[in-house]
Amino acid sequence: MTQTYDAIVIGAGVMGASIAFHLAERGLKTAILERKVTASGATGHSSGLVRMHYDLAAESELTFKSYQLYFSHWKERVGGECGFQRTGFLQIAKREHEGNLRGNFANQQRIGINTSVISAAEVRKLFPDLVTEHFDYAAYEPDSGYADATLTTNSFIESAKRNGAALIQNCEVTAIRTAGGKVVGVGTAKGDFGAPIIVNAAGAWAKHVARLAGIEVPLVTWTHDVAFLHRPPSLGRIPACIDDVINCYFRPEGSALILAAGEDESLRGESPDAEDQTPTPTFLEKLIDQMVRRIPKIEESGLHSIHVGRDGITPDQRAIYGGTDLGGFYLACGLSGTGFKTSPAAGASLVELILDGKPKTVDITPFRFSRFKEGKLLEGEFGYGNIWK
Ligand SMILES: Cc1cc2nc3c(=O)[nH]c(=O)nc-3n(C[C@H](O)[C@H](O)[C@H](O)COP(=O)(O)OP(=O)(O)OC[C@H]3O[C@@H](n4cnc5c(N)ncnc54)[C@H](O)[C@@H]3O)c2cc1C
């Protein structure tokens, strides 16, 4: 027998969870179908950075609204915990990007983001353990930091459940049923589920899921290695940081660890089902060499652990949010290794688009699926080049 819902969300990562939260809040009887368990995909491996500096204003708006309306007062808005830690965030720019840094800063100020451009000397005053020889300016956001992607996901889902949503785990969607150019439901190993609204939030698997509906989405699997290092006892305060000079990002992880990863050497095109946790052979050596240039005290730290995560990445390394030519079938995928921090506002905006015909929280039109057909790939207004080299 077919179980009937108002909406089905495929995938219980942070994106699916956010969408289900917003659908259920609007009173829709919502089912979240997950082939494994919640946060078992990219979300469970996310570094969780919450920063607002992007070279594309639409992405800065998504993170700003996510911070302002959700992460900064999670308990009141969603309930439960998201683990947000305000550490401050630094975007260190290459010298040749100073003009772009200032352009992005101006865009972000216009949006309302608490940010400033500070000199290398000012960075040193704030964070004395950072070497500041290889750059002149950085953007600094005192409000930013990091959160826990699994907690965030579970809080969204628990709240959705309080509003009547059903989470069905170990339930892989294997067919998408259509009639008259519209979706009518899905087939799974646990039976058929009917709904006139279906959202594909299947992360690196979204390409495969879209194919079940006869739709070709341009995304491939992106594989990313992340290290946790023991925090050297003598190390002072460090912020969350994206450092385009050394091609790394890092942040504190609680009081005992540092999370660090590179912006290059991420593999493309693995199977999304690959579960191998072996990093690229040069990953750790290269990471430490680079990190020591910025934080010499890293020499005193030891390796705690490494993990490997996989997300879907699109040709312009920006997410896809919006409808398709198939009535009732929506995409929220291709989050390209940066989609945790934007997931609250992106979920809200997509649900507004679905139910009201127009997004209100943030205009997500730039992220529409048809941009690929139109040849309108997204580019930063003051671009730094692709974040993932
Ligand atoms: C190592 C790593 C570090 C990252 N660091 C950051 C960061 O610091 N900041 C940031 O903002 N972003 C970061 N990201 C990106 C961010 O974590 C992801 O963009 C986000 O978590 C993706 O969420 P999602 O829900 O779209 O996908 P996923 O979390 O991958 O969830 C998709 C879900 O769909 C399920 N699924 C797949 N196929 C089916 C099917 N047929 N039927 C039912 N269910 C199905 C999967 O099992 C999975 O649980 C990082 C990503 C990685 C991998």
The ligand as an SDF file (V2000), in Angstrom:
LIG
                    3D

 53 58  0  0  0  0  0  0  0  0999 V2000
   35.1060   16.7080    4.5250 C   0  0  0  0  0  0  0  0  0  0  0  0
   34.1060   17.8130    4.3020 C   0  0  0  0  0  0  0  0  0  0  0  0
   34.2790   19.0300    4.9440 C   0  0  0  0  0  0  0  0  0  0  0  0
   33.3630   20.0590    4.7480 C   0  0  0  0  0  0  0  0  0  0  0  0
   33.5010   21.2390    5.4330 N   0  0  0  0  0  0  0  0  0  0  0  0
   32.5580   22.2060    5.3170 C   0  0  0  0  0  0  0  0  0  0  0  0
   32.6260   23.3940    6.0790 C   0  0  0  0  0  0  0  0  0  0  0  0
   33.5800   23.6090    6.8400 O   0  0  0  0  0  0  0  0  0  0  0  0
   31.6250   24.3040    5.9730 N   0  0  0  0  0  0  0  0  0  0  0  0
   30.5870   24.1180    5.1170 C   0  0  0  0  0  0  0  0  0  0  0  0
   29.7230   24.9960    5.0310 O   0  0  0  0  0  0  0  0  0  0  0  0
   30.4940   23.0080    4.3760 N   0  0  0  0  0  0  0  0  0  0  0  0
   31.4370   22.0500    4.4670 C   0  0  0  0  0  0  0  0  0  0  0  0
   31.3450   20.9080    3.7400 N   0  0  0  0  0  0  0  0  0  0  0  0
   30.2140   20.7490    2.8520 C   0  0  0  0  0  0  0  0  0  0  0  0
   28.9620   20.3370    3.5920 C   0  0  0  0  0  0  0  0  0  0  0  0
   29.2790   19.5280    4.6750 O   0  0  0  0  0  0  0  0  0  0  0  0
   28.0560   19.6190    2.6070 C   0  0  0  0  0  0  0  0  0  0  0  0
   27.8160   20.4970    1.5040 O   0  0  0  0  0  0  0  0  0  0  0  0
   26.7180   19.2590    3.2460 C   0  0  0  0  0  0  0  0  0  0  0  0
   26.9130   18.5500    4.4400 O   0  0  0  0  0  0  0  0  0  0  0  0
   25.9440   18.4110    2.2550 C   0  0  0  0  0  0  0  0  0  0  0  0
   24.7400   18.0660    2.8560 O   0  0  0  0  0  0  0  0  0  0  0  0
   23.6690   17.2730    2.0400 P   0  0  0  0  0  0  0  0  0  0  0  0
   22.5160   17.0530    2.9440 O   0  0  0  0  0  0  0  0  0  0  0  0
   23.4420   17.9390    0.7230 O   0  0  0  0  0  0  0  0  0  0  0  0
   24.3880   15.8890    1.6250 O   0  0  0  0  0  0  0  0  0  0  0  0
   24.7580   14.6130    2.5150 P   0  0  0  0  0  0  0  0  0  0  0  0
   25.1300   14.9730    3.8830 O   0  0  0  0  0  0  0  0  0  0  0  0
   25.7300   13.8370    1.7020 O   0  0  0  0  0  0  0  0  0  0  0  0
   23.3820   13.8500    2.6070 O   0  0  0  0  0  0  0  0  0  0  0  0
   22.8040   13.1900    1.5190 C   0  0  0  0  0  0  0  0  0  0  0  0
   22.0480   12.0050    2.0630 C   0  0  0  0  0  0  0  0  0  0  0  0
   21.2920   11.4080    1.0250 O   0  0  0  0  0  0  0  0  0  0  0  0
   21.2420   10.0200    1.2650 C   0  0  0  0  0  0  0  0  0  0  0  0
   20.8690    9.3350    0.0210 N   0  0  0  0  0  0  0  0  0  0  0  0
   21.6320    9.1860   -1.0950 C   0  0  0  0  0  0  0  0  0  0  0  0
   20.9690    8.4950   -2.0410 N   0  0  0  0  0  0  0  0  0  0  0  0
   19.7440    8.2140   -1.5080 C   0  0  0  0  0  0  0  0  0  0  0  0
   18.6050    7.5020   -1.9910 C   0  0  0  0  0  0  0  0  0  0  0  0
   18.5730    6.9550   -3.2270 N   0  0  0  0  0  0  0  0  0  0  0  0
   17.5410    7.3700   -1.1730 N   0  0  0  0  0  0  0  0  0  0  0  0
   17.5370    7.9140    0.0720 C   0  0  0  0  0  0  0  0  0  0  0  0
   18.6010    8.5890    0.5830 N   0  0  0  0  0  0  0  0  0  0  0  0
   19.6780    8.7330   -0.2010 C   0  0  0  0  0  0  0  0  0  0  0  0
   22.6700    9.7130    1.7250 C   0  0  0  0  0  0  0  0  0  0  0  0
   22.7410    8.4910    2.4220 O   0  0  0  0  0  0  0  0  0  0  0  0
   22.9800   10.9160    2.5850 C   0  0  0  0  0  0  0  0  0  0  0  0
   22.7080   10.6960    3.9590 O   0  0  0  0  0  0  0  0  0  0  0  0
   32.2560   19.8620    3.8920 C   0  0  0  0  0  0  0  0  0  0  0  0
   32.0880   18.6410    3.2510 C   0  0  0  0  0  0  0  0  0  0  0  0
   33.0000   17.6250    3.4450 C   0  0  0  0  0  0  0  0  0  0  0  0
   32.7910   16.3030    2.7510 C   0  0  0  0  0  0  0  0  0  0  0  0
  1  2  1  0
  2  3  1  0
  2 52  2  0
  3  4  2  0
  4  5  1  0
  4 50  1  0
  5  6  2  0
  6  7  1  0
  6 13  1  0
  7  8  2  0
  7  9  1  0
  9 10  1  0
 10 11  2  0
 10 12  1  0
 12 13  2  0
 13 14  1  0
 14 15  1  0
 14 50  1  0
 15 16  1  0
 16 17  1  0
 16 18  1  0
 18 19  1  0
 18 20  1  0
 20 21  1  0
 20 22  1  0
 22 23  1  0
 23 24  1  0
 24 25  2  0
 24 26  1  0
 24 27  1  0
 27 28  1  0
 28 29  2  0
 28 30  1  0
 28 31  1  0
 31 32  1  0
 32 33  1  0
 33 34  1  0
 33 48  1  0
 34 35  1  0
 35 36  1  0
 35 46  1  0
 36 37  1  0
 36 45  1  0
 37 38  2  0
 38 39  1  0
 39 40  1  0
 39 45  2  0
 40 41  1  0
 40 42  2  0
 42 43  1  0
 43 44  2  0
 44 45  1  0
 46 47  1  0
 46 48  1  0
 48 49  1  0
 50 51  2  0
 51 52  1  0
 52 53  1  0
M  END
$$$$
